[in-house]
Amino acid sequence: MRTAPIFAAALLAACGSAPDTTMTEEPITYPETRRDTTAGDTLHGTFVPDPYRWLENDTSAETADWVKRQNAVTDAYLAKIPFRQAIADRYEELFNYPKVGAPRKVGDLFFLYKNSGLQNQSVIYMRKGIDGEDEVFIDPNAIDPDGTTSIDLMSSSMDDRYIAVNVQKAGSDWQEIEIWDLSTMTKLDDKLEWVKFSGTAWYKDGFFYSRYPTPAKGTELSAASQWQKVYYHKVGDPQEKDVLVYENTTNPNLYMGLGVTEGEEYATLYVSTGTDGYSMYYHDLRKGGMPTPATTWQVLQDGFDQKTSIVEYVPEGVPGVGGKFLVQTDVNAPNYRLVAVDPAKPGPEHWVDIIPEQPELLQNVNTGGGNLFASYLKDATTRIYRYALDGTGKDEIELPGLGSAGGFGGKRDDTYSFYSFSSFTDPGSTFKYDYASGESSLYYRPELKFDPDQYTSEQVFFTSKDGTQVPMFIVHRKDVKPGGAPAPTLLYGYGGFNISLSPWFSTSRVILLENGGVFCLVNLRGGGEYGEEWHKAGMKEKKQNVFDDFIGAAEHLIAQGWTDSDHLAIQGGSNGGLLVGAAMTQRPELFSVAIPQVGVMDMLRFHKFTAGFGWVPEYGSAEASKAEFDYLRAYSPLHNLAPDNCYPATLVMTADHDDRVVPAHSFKFAAELQRVQACAKPTLIRIETSAGHGAGKPTSKIIEEQADIWSFVFDRMGVTPDYAMGEEPK
């Protein structure tokens, strides 16, 4: 239980002697976008024009017409690419393999997600006992044949009778919570609405959850999400009877959530201004009963400058740590440490190290079966260590290779758990780990439609603008070497919000690799790969470091002979979309293609929509001070597009139901990019319908989207896939 916030050998060798099939640079007639020259804001004495502000109204007829006309131009352009269907067919073939998730134990039942290959959503199966026969529990595809409804299991009640289920529609962040009675395998009438960024924490005959007030009609996907509150829902009650447990009556821009320790000893509460630090409190349920708005919570960590989270409470009687919290914290430990905290003496001066800070990043700690499982990142790849609850008996768990692992842990009386491992060429194998023997056994490995042994990855370090050494993974077919003809290359990054990028598998990426391409993943500052110092080096006024690192990665790839500017594409989503937008506006000549996806493009107004206010701790706010306004405007992608520049061929991507980064960011950026583009390179926007920020996207839409991306990238680079010429994939 954790109570932290929820929240591309040479090109010619690879592609044969095919002629250059890049489309001639015919001028594109873009839809006319109305400019309102009076719209804008005066910030710190400076008027900032905002001529496309009308595109922020996502429900207006004018915006809907603009979206329709833009999609028509984009569709017509992509339809002319001769190998678009061949890529779609190959991607569908690659994607069509059975996918099975790790089993999840709830009492005597085990739940697991399965996808036969091309189902829009994975089906949730249930079996009695680990070796039991699978039965369908919930099939989202039967509930919504369009495939735009995603359904996920949440937590189960302490007695394992009930389980909460999360339902999200059309990619929106809004959640509906339903409840299933596992004793009868029936869905109850309970339905909780207007939930967002929330889990469920069971206590007695119900659970705690966080919700927002019902939004005004027409504002559901764009208005700022404010006044989140914590409620208690009793099974069987209608939502209107839910009991208010915690609220803040003075600050509407706070996130909050409540957890419960495994034995129902303590309730834990976090309160946050956004995506960085948070306050952590606790309440003894054995002495004080269920918390109310009048409850005085005990402080574990106050303020929003640190990250201190309760991993679990250890019951009395366990030598050394019984009756204490196990707490992961960055207090005096930017790489994090695990400490024991006595609830009666919670001050930091009384904390006792269980796992002291190490040179590597301590990503997280799980408990299960009387064990601690500590997950570390060493140069962005996972290491797992097992300890006793008091921190003794350190033992490294051998993983299949260098990659990313997750799972481990469970309830106090469990004797085994499952974990998953993936890498750039392993789509995710599942292992069963036995606590008594310490042995791992393969539980499931998928059958692939390509040979992973033909590919390799390496990690390099390059020097960024200010001298910082930055790591980057380079993935390629074994016969592809630097120094030959430039290879089609995709550079991917994120660089923000303390998020760490480690090796992970992408079926889509095989399309690039099997055509002699190179994929590069760069671990930028702003991420969490090397702890809080690495993160803070890419925050707020230091955000330019992130863009410098990304540009430095591109220059390194070119200098080392992997590619050149005519064969280099950049891609990123969300904060990574901001990264792509900033890089292409600062160094437009460096890249051939840009794919900014669901990006934060207007850095002066991001905080005014949905959950955007929560990013202020990471970015700053243009309204807060002139200093913050100045550095935000200096790199804001929308505000740094300028006439007379030849920008890369760009495919902006967003979705109509994205209520995380509202599509207005992409709308305004694309409109201005089309206006100022000084050469014939296309500047298109692809606006998906009935989809959101990315999570829960159906398979059919994923295949269409990825086929469009690779068609656009290959076409702009003059690359024809082998199978488009009737050849077998390499």
N, C-alpha and C positions, 0 to 999 in steps of 0.2 A: 504494500500500500504506500503510495507516494502522494503527497499533498501539495506538490508544486503546481504552478499554473498549467492548465491544459492548452493549453493553447497550441579524326577521320583517317616496297618495290616501287616503283615509279608509277606514275599515273598512266603512262602509255602501256606499261607492262600489264597493269591491272585492267585496263579498259580496251585492250587490243588496239587496232588501227582504225577505229571508228572515226568518221569525220566529226568535226565540231558541229554539234547540233544546236548550239545556242541560238535562240530566236533572234532575228534581226531586231535592231533597236527601233521598232516602230513607235511613234509617239502614242502614249495612252491618253485617252480622254477620260479624265477623272470626273466624278460627280461634282457639281458645283456645291461648295460649302459656304453658306452665308456667313459673312463676317460682320459682327456688331462692334463698330469702332468705339462705341461709348462704354462698353462693358469693361470692368476691371476693378482693381482695388488700389487704394493708396496705403502703402505700408511704410512707416517710418519716413514719411515725407516724399516717397517716390510712388508715382502712379505706374502700376503694372497693368498693361492692357490684357484683356482676356476675351478676345473676339469670338471665341467658340463656346462661351459659357452656356449658351442655350443647349449644347449637347450634353450638359450635365443632367438635363431633364429626361430621364430614361423612359418615361411613360408618355411623352408627347408624340403627337402624330408626325411632327416635323422630324424628330429624331428617328422614329421608326422608318420613315421614308428614306432618310439619309443612310441608315443601316442597310436597307433593301438595295439601294442603288450602289453602295460600296461593294456589297457582296456580289452583285451582278457583274461588276467590273473584274473583281478578283476571280470569280468562277470562270469567266470568259477567258482570262489570261491563263489560268492553270489548265483549262481544258485544251489549250493549244499545244501543251507540252506532249510530245509524241509518246513518251514512255511513262506517263503518269499512271496508266492502268497497269502496266507491267510491274511498277513498283508496288502498287496497291495489292496486286495478286501475290507478289513475293512476300510482302509483309504479312498478309493474311495467312500464307503458308507457314511462315516462321512463328506466328502468334498462336497457331492452332495446335497447341499441345496441352495435355491435362495439367492443371495447376492445383495443388493441394496444400493447404496451410497446416500449421502445427495444431494438433489437438489441444483443446482447452478443457480441463477437468472441472466439472461442477457436480459435487457429490459423486454418485456412481455413474454419472453421464459424462460423455465426452462430445464436444462440439468441434466441428472443423468446417472450413470453407473449401469448396471444390468448384472448379470451372472445367467443363469438359474440353474447352479449347476456345470456342468463339461465342460462348454465352455472354450476353451483355453485362450481367452481374453474376458474381459468384453465388452459388447456392449454399445455404447453411445446412449441414447435415448433423444428425445426432445419432450416437450409438450408445448402447448400454454396456459398459466395460470397455477397456481399451481395445479388445479384440472382437467386439460386437459387430453386428451388421449395421451398415449405415442406412438411416432413414431420413428422408427430407424433413427438415424442421421448418425452414422458411425459404421459399423460392421467390426472390424479388422479380424474376422474369415472368412468373405467372401473375404476380400482383400488378405489375406494370409492363405490358408487352413492348412498350416503347423503349424500355431499358434505362430510363432516366431517374428511377428511384433506387437509391442505395440503402441497404439495411445492414446494420451491424449490431452485434451483441455488446451490451454494456456490462455492468457488474451484476452479480447475483446476490441474493439475500444470504445472511449469515447461516441460515439453516438449509440453504441450497434449494428451497422450494420455488422461489420466484427468480426471474431474470428480467432485467430491463433491456429494451431493444430500441435502438436509435434509427429513425427513419429520416432521410434527407432527400428532397425532391429537386430535380433539375439543377443539381450542383450548388444549390444555395447553402449558406452556413446555417440557416435556420434548421433546428432539430424538432422533431416530434418524438416524444418518448412513449412507448407502449410497454405493457407488462404481460409476461407469459407465466402461467402456472405450470410448473414442470411436473407436478404430481398428476395432472390431468392432460397435459400437453394442449392446453387451450389458451387462446389470447383473451385477456380480460378486457373489460370495457374502458379501463383507464387510458386516457390520452392527454398528454401534457404538451401544450403548444407554446410558441414564442420563447423557446429555449435556444441558447446559443453559447458556445464555448463552455460546455458543462459536462460533467460526468454525473454518476449517481453513486451516493455513499449510503449504504443500507444501515439502518439502525432500528432494531425491534421489528415492527410490522410495516415499515415504510423506508423511505430514503430521502436524503437531502439532495437538492439540485439547485441550479442557478438559472434564472429567467429574466427577461426584460418585459416592460409594459407592452401591451398590444400596440403596434405602430399604427399611425394614421394610414388609411387606405391610399395606395399609390406610392407610399414612401418605403415600403417594406425592404427594397433592395438597395436603397441609396441613403436614407436618412441616418444620421449618427445614432449608433446603438448606445443608449445612455440609461442610467439608473438600474443597473443590474442588481438583483437582490437574491438572497438565498432563502429557499422555502423547504418545508418538510411535507412530503406527500405520503399519506397513508394508503396502502393498497385497498382498492375498492371505492375510494372516495372520488368524487368529481374534482377537477382542478380548482374550482372556485372555493373549495373547502381547505386547500393547502394552507399551512400555517407559516407565516413569516417568521424567519429565524434570525436573519441579519440583514441590515441595510446601512448605507451611509446617506444621511439626509442633507449633506452639505456639498458633496462633490459627485456630480453625475458621471464623471469619466473614470470610474474605477471598475476593475474586474474583481470578482470575488468567488470563492468556491470553498466548499466544506468537505472534509474527509473524515473517516472513522477508522480507528485502528482495528486489527483483525478480531480481537476479543471484545470489542465495544467498550474498551476502557476509556478512550479519549476521543473527543471530536477535535479536529484540527481545522484551522481557518487560515486561508491566505487572502490578502488584499493587495492589489497591484494597480499602478498607474498605467501599465502597458506591458511591453515585451521584455523589460529588463529586470530590475530588482523588485522585491516584494516584501511585504510584512508577513510574519508567521505567528500565529497564536494557537493556544490549545485550551481545552476545557475538560475537566474530569467528569465524565458521564456517570460514574459510579456514585459520586458525591453530589453533583449538581443537577443530575437529570438532563433532559433534553434542553439545549440552549434556547433562549428567547432573545428578542431585541434588547431586553434589559440585562442580559448576561454580561458580566465583566470577564473578559477573556484574559488569560495569562499570556504575557508577552514572551515569545521566544526570540523574535527578531523584529524590531520596529524600524520603520522607514523603508525607503525604496532604493537604497544604495547597495544592498547585498542580496545574495541568493542563498537562503538557508531553508532547507526542506526536511521534514520529518519522513524518514524512510519507513520506520516501524517502531512500535513500542514492544520491548522485550518483557515478557511476564516475570513476576517475582519468582525467585528460586533459581534462575539461570546464573551460574557463577560469574561474577565480575560485572555483568551488565543487566542483571535482573531488575525490573522496576524502573528502567531508564529508556529514554528515547534514543534511537540511532538516528543521527542527523548528518546529512551531507551539507557542507557549507563552503563558501569561498571567503569567509572571514579569516583574515590573515593567511589566506591560502588561495591565490589566484588560479591554481590548478585543481583546487578542491581537496577536501579531506573528509573523513567520516569520524564523527565524535560521538561520545556517549554523554547524554544530558539528563541530569536528575530533575524531574518535574518540579521538585520542591526547591531547587536551587538552579534556575535556568540561565543565570548570568554567564557570559563567555569566560569569565575568570574561573568558573567551575567545570568547564568542558574538559573531557579527557579524550585524547586521541585514541581511536580504535584502528583506523588506517590513516597514518600521517600523509601529508602532502608529498607527492612524488614528482619527478621531473616531467612525467607524462600527465596528460589530462585524465582525471577521473570523471568519466562521463556520467555514470550512474551506479547505484548499488541496489541490488535486490536481495530479499531474504526468502528462504524456503527450507523446510525440513531441518531447522536449526543451523543453517549455513548462511554465510554472506557470499554474494557473487558480485565482484567488483569488475566493471567494464572500463578499460582504459583505451585511450587512443594514443598510439605511438606513430608519429608521422602519418596520421590520418588512417591508420588501419587498426583493427580491434585486437585487444588482448584481454582475456578473461582470467581472473584469479578467484579461487575459492578460499574462504577463511571460516574459522569458527566465529560465533557471534561476538566473542571478545577480541577478535582481530588476530588470533594465533593460528598457526597451522597453514600458512600461505601455500597454495598449490596452484600452479598454472594449468588451465584446461587447454589441452592441445586442440587447436582448430585445424581444419583441412588445408589452410594456406593463408595468405595475406588477403584480407577482405573485410567484410563487415559481418558481425554476429550479433544476434539479439535473442532475448528470451530469458531462460533460467529463472529460478525462483518460483515461489508459489506459497501455499499455506504452511503453517507451522508443522503439521503432521505429514506432509507429503514425503514420499521416498524417492521420487524422480521428477524430472521436468523435461520439457522439450526446448530446443533452441534451433534457430535457423542460421545458415551461413550463405552468403552470396559474395560474388566478386564480379569483375567486369565480364567474365565468361561463364560464370555459374549462376543460373537464374534463381537459385534459392533452394538448397537442400535442407531437409529437416532431420535433426538428430535427437535421439532420446538419451538423456544423461542420467545415470543411476547414482544416487547420492552415496550408497554404501560402498560400491566398488570404485567409483570415480571414473567409470568407463562410459564412453560415448558409442552409440550404435546408430547406424544409418536407418532412419525411419522412412524417408521418401526422397527420391531424386528424380526429377522430371526427365522425360525423353525429349531430346532436342532435334530440331530440323537442320542443324548445322554442326560442324565439327569444331568444338572449342579448342582442341589441341593445335589447330592451325593459327591460333592467335596468341599474342603475348602482351604483357603490360610492363612498364618500367616507371620508376619514380625518379624524377630529376629535380634539382634545385637551381633556380636562376636568381639573379640579382635584380631587385626592383630599383626604382628610380632613386630612392633614398639609401640604398645599400642593403636593405633587408633581404635575407634569403627566403624565398618563397617556394614551396613544393608544388609539383605538378605531376600528374599521372599521364602517361602517353600510351595509348592502346592501339595496336595495329596487327595486321597479318604478319606472320614471321618473315615473309619474303619482302616486306616493305621496309626499306631502309632510307635514312636521310642521305642527301647528297645526290639523288637522282632527279628525275623530273618531279616537279612539285606535286605533292599528293593533295587530293581534296581533304581538307582538314576542318574539323569542327572544334571550336574552343568553347567550353562550358564553365560557368562559374556562378557563384551566389554572393558570398561576402557580406554577411550581415546577421544581426539578431542572434549572435552566439551559436548559429547553426553550423554543425560540422558536416562536411561532405567527405564520405569515404567510398571505397569501391562498391558499386552496385551494378546489377545487370539490367540492361535495356534491350528488349527484342528489337526495337526500332534501330538501335545503334548498329546491329548486324548488317543492315542495309548499307551503311557507310563502309564498315570494315571489310565486307566481302567484295566490295568494289575498289579495293586498294586504298581506302581512306584511312585517316588517322583521327582518333577521338582523343581529346585532351581535357582533363579535369583539373582545374587549378584551385588550390586551397588558399583563397584570398584572406587578407586581414579583414576583420569584421566578423568572420566566422569564429567558431569555438575550438578549432583543432588544437590550439596550444594554450587554451585557458583564457581567463578574463583579460590578460594583458594583450593577447592577440585580438580579442574581440574589441576592446576599447581603442586599439590602434586604428580601427576602421569605423568608429562611431562619430556622429555629430560633426564637429569642425575638422575631424581627421578622415572624413569619408573619402576625400580625394585619394588617400592611400590605396583604397580598394580599386579605384579605376586605374591608378598607376600600376598596381600589381597586374591587373588584367592586360593592360597595354604592354607591360613588360613581358608577360607570357607570350603574347603574339609576336613581339619582336624577337624573343628567344627562339621560337619555332622557326621563324624565317631565317635567322642567323645560323641556326644549326642545320639548315637545308632540308627540313621536313616539307616545307610548303613555301608559297609566296602570297603576296596580297591578292592576287587574282584567284587564289584557290583557298582562301581562308574565310570561314564563316564563324559567326559568334552567336551564341544562344544562351538565354537565361529566362527564368520565369519569376514573376512577382518582384521581390527585391532584386532578383537576377535580371528581370526585365528592365528595371532601373539601371542596372549595371550595363546592359547592352545599349540602352538609350544614351547613357553618358559617354560610353566608349566611342560610339559611332558619331556623336556630335563633336567630341574632342579630337578624334583622329579618323576622319571619314575616309582618308586615302589608304588606311591600313587594312581595311577589310573589304572582301568581295560581297558578302551577304550578311545581313543582320536579321535575326529572328527574336525580337523582343516579345515575350509572352506575358500576358496579364500584368504588365509592368506598372510601377508607380512612376508616372511621367510628369506630373504636376507637383513639384515639391513645395509649392507655396500654398496649396489648398488641400493636400491629402488628408489633413486632420479633420476636415469638415464632413467626411462621409463614413458611414457604417462604423467599422472598428478603427478607422484611421487615427483617431486620437491616441490610441494605444501605441502608436509608433513614434510618438514624440520623444520618449526617452532615448530612442535609437537615433533619430534624425535631427531632433530639435524642431522648433516651430518658427515660421516666418513672422508670426505675430508676437512672439515672446520678446524678441530684442532685435536691434538693427544688426548686431553681429551674426545672429542666426539667420536672419533674412539674407544677409550678404553672402554667406557661404552656401546657403541652399539655392539661391538664385544663380550662383556661379556655376553650379553643375546640373541644375534642373533640366532634364532633357527637353521638355517643351519650350523652355525659355532660352535655350541655346541653339535652336535651329536657326540658321541664317542664310539669306540669299547668297548666290554665287558659289555655293559649295556643291560638289558632286558627292552625294551620300551613297553608301552601299545600297545595292538592291535590297529592299526591305519588305518583309512580310510581318506586319504587326498582327498579333493574335490576341483575341479577347473573347468574352462570352457574355451573352445578354443577362445571365443570372449570376454573374460574379458580384457577390455582395461582400467580398473581402477587399479586393482592389477594384473599385467600380469601373465599368467599361469606359466612362467618360475620360479617364486618363489616356487610354489608347485612342479613343475617338479624336480628342483634341490634338494629340501628337501626330496622328496620321493625316489629319486635315492640314495642319501646318507644314508637315513634311512634303505633302503633295504640292503645296503652294510654293515652297522655296526651292525644291529640287532643281539644280542647275544643269542636269544632264538627263539622258534618256533612260537611266536605270530605273526600274519600276519601284514604286512605293505603294504597296498594297496593304489593305487591312482585311483580315479574315475574321468574321464575327460569328461564332458558333451560337446556335439557338438551343434553348432548353439545356444549357450547361453553365457551369460556374467556374470557380477558381481552379478546378482540376480534379478534386477528390470525387469519387463516385461516377466518373465519366464512363458511359457504356462502351463496350468493346467496338461496336460499329462506328462510333464517333472517333475513337482512338485510331482505328485503322484509316479512316478518311483523313483525319488531321495529319498523321505521320506521313501518309502518302503525299499529301500536299506539300509538307515541309521538305521532304527529300527530293520531290520533283522540282520544286523551286530552287533548292540549293544546287542540285546537279545541273539543271538547265543553265543557271547563271555561271557555272564554272566550266561549261562545255564538256560535261562528263555524261556518257551514255552507259547505263548499267549493262553488264554482260547479258543478262537474261532478256533485255529489251531487244537484243540482236539474235535471240534464239539459242544462246549459249547457257550451259549449266552454271549456276553460281559457284564461285571458287571457295 
